[in-house]
Every structure is written in structure tokens, then in C-alpha cells.
Amino acid sequence: MKKREHIIKNVCPGSIGEECGFEPGDILLTINGEEIEDIFDYRFMIQEEELVLEVKSKQGEIVEIEIEKDSDEELGLEFENQFMDDYHSCCNKCIFCFIDQMPPGMRETLYFKDDDARLSFLQGNYVTLTNMSDKDVERIIRYHLEPINISFQTMNRELRCKMLNNRFAGQALDKVDRFADAGITMNGQIVLCKNVNDGAELEYSISELTKYIPLLESVSVVPVGLSKYRDGLYPLEPFSKEDACAVLDLIHSWQDKCMKEHGIHFVHASDEWYLLAERELPTEDNYDGYLQLENGVGMLRLFHDEFVEALEEVKEKAASDEAFRKALEQAGPVSIATGRLPYHNLESLVGMVKEYLPSFKVSIYPIRNDFFGENITVSGLVTGQDLIAQLKGKELGSRLLLPENMLRCNEDVFLDDVRTGEVEKTLQVLVDIVKSSGRDFLFRMLDISPYFM
């Protein structure tokens, strides 16, 4: 059988790899006689102080390279496939899956359903456990990979099979016990679907999940996202304001119970529930260190607090620095585009700035999601074509501020493959991408970042 091959993309200058004569294009085959399945095998194996690397050179010659090093020393090798393996795809047909609600004709990568436990550790992805073999579980325990992020959805095993359309989905929960027995820390997620896993089912799930505290550090409850492309899919309804209030009341009651018994809030509602219920966001203390920011839990609270703190810094500096104060007076005009969900929160923050700087001109626009449907209200799913269509002819000032979550990671492309340059050209305005922090939002709005470098 042909050995797995891992092509070296780069050799870090001054590294052990450079000293040993590795070059880009060389292929790593084995370490100490063992094949390397993926990046976790590689990381684990190179902790040995004595290594024998089997390598195929660019010229096709196979050689063995012996290395002696400290256990914590890296080899300085980077591979063409950083993961050193293919991603594992999902075998479920979840009733709430957003990928099944995507319109046709988008780029191929957007239709790939990953359910790879290794990505849970590397990138924070949530996995269902249904695609995880016994070997995968053993490797996670052996390498002590943590935290593992798990999409529970429900602890009712029969209902879980129905929600994931997988007859083994209930049985897969046994893996949670194996992780707990091995001391692996976990985080959980429940995608809540109206009249499916809410109400009494949610109460039961939270009750069961508290039994894994403290190894299960947190559980987030997020509402299902429903696009307009649901023909032929399981009939799901959007949550109402009254529904959101009921969900929050249930979660808050469990937070009180968990605080008394375990000293943590444990179960958290995503920001959408508070906005839908028209309730105040919890304070920072309620989020237990923001364990689930990427799930939209506490993101708006953290953003708000960062913004307010940065605004106080600006006021203090302006009071003692005349040149800076004059720069503030010349700031603007600018515009901001966001999703409909966070609009009122951003509008409140912008209002603080306008109260402090009455002459500052800023316009903020909530973008209706015509591409995916009006039920989708988050900024991260706003497309370039919706921005162009709804901002054309609007007062945009000298710069248009957009949150970075509208774009592909480290790229200038929206979900619909429209590029920021096309938005700039069509709307005749400079696009300014803002990082996901309240501090950066304020500094980019006022264009004062250089003063705080």
C-alpha cells in the first residue's frame, strides 16, 4: 500500500528543518517508522527527542534523516495541506442544516458539510459525533485534544435521530461519556427549532447536560436560521417575540440553578434571543468568560463594552491633546452597513459618538437580506449584491464601514462572490473593513487609529 505523502511547502529559516537540509517540495513519509495520518499525529510524534524521518526528496530519492532535539522544539516544517489530511464530510441530513437552504449556483466550497472532530479542536467547529469512529475517539483521548465542541441539539435520543435524520444519532451520545471519563473538556450547542426541541424538550436537555459539569464547560442555545430556500425541507417556523421571552425565562432559571450549585451560568442564550425578545443584554459577568463568542453568545455585550471603554479613552486624550481634538472635529462623513439584527445596538453606539461630537456626520443602514430571505438578519450573511442594491443613491460619505464577518476569512469576497472592489466601484465610495471589536469600530469610524498605535 502506498504510504501517505505530506508535501513540504515551506522550511522556516534557522529551524531544525533548515539545518537538516529540508527544501520545499520534499515529501515527509514517516516518523520513527509510523505513517502520519494528519496534523495531530505529526504534532504528537515530533515531541520525541530522537526522531528518524523518512523523506522523499524532490528528485524522488528516499532517505532517512536522524534528529536529536528537545521535546518542545519544532522542526520548522510547513505543509501544503496544513491539515495533512482531507476533511471528513457530514453524513447527516439535519432538519435545520443551513447548507441545505443555500440557493444553487454558489461556489462549490459553500456546499461542503464538515463534521470533523479534528476541526473542533483546530477551528472551534461544532460536531455531531455521528461521523466519529471509535478510532477517532481513541485518538482524541490519547492526544488529549480539547475542548471538543459538540452539537447536542437534544438529549432525547429518539428525537436526536429524527432531527439529524440518522438512526445512530442517539447512540452517538455515548461518546460524551467516554470523553468525560477521560477528562476531556467540552462545550455544547443546541440549535433550537420551534415545536421540535424547545419547551419541555429543552428543559430535559439542559437538565441532562448539567450532569457533565465541570467537564462540559458551557452550552449555547441558538435559534435555527431559516432562509427562503426551504422547498421540500422539514417545515420549520421562525420564533416570535413571545417564543424568545419563553426561551430566555427557561435559560435564566437554569443559570440561577447552576450558579448556586456549580458557580457558573453554564447555559447561555445567543444574542439573537435578547434582540428578538427586546430585552437588555446580560452584563459581562453572566457570560463566564465569553466561552461561546463564535456562537454569537455575548458578542454584542463585549462589542458594546469595548466601544464604551474606547470612547472614554478618546475623550480623555482629546481633553489633553489639542491636535487630536482638532482631528476629531474634522472626522467624517462616513456610513455604516450592517444586518437588521444588530442595527439598533450599533445605532445606540453611534448615538453616543454624535452626542459627544454633534458635528460628526455618520449614516447607518440596516441591510435587508433579499438574497437568503428576510428571516436572515445577521450581518455575517449579508451579500455584496444586497449591499449594492440597497445603498445605491444613499448618502455614504467618504467611507463605507463594513464588518469583517461579511467577507470570507482573509479575503475580499462576499458570500455571493461579489468583491469589495465591485462594491466600491458601483457605489463610488471607499470600503473600510472593520474588525469584530468595539474598539476598532470606534477608531475606524473616527479614522483615528494612528493616534493610538
Secondary structure, DSSP 8 states (H G I E B T S, - for coil): -----EEEEEE-TTSHHHHTT--TT-EEEEETTEE--SHHHHHHHTTSSEEEEEEE-TTS-EEEEEEE--TT----EEESSTTSS---B-----TT-SGGG--TTS-GGGG--B--HHHHHHH---B-STT--HHHHHHHHHHT---EEEE-S-S-HHHHHHHHT-TTTTGGGHHHHHHHHTT--EEEEEEE-TTTTSTHHHHHHHHHHGGGTTTEEEEEEEE----S--TTS-------HHHHHHHHHHHHHHHHHHHHHHSS--EEE-HHHHHHHT-----GGGGTTTTTGGGTSSHHHHHHHHHHHHHHHHHHHHHH-HHHHHHHHT---EEEEEETTTHHHHHHHHHHHHHH-TT--EEEEEE--TTT-TT---GGG--HHHHHHHHTTS---SEEEEEGGGB-TTSSBBTTS-BHHHHHHHHTSEEEEE-SSHHHHHHHHHT-GGGG-
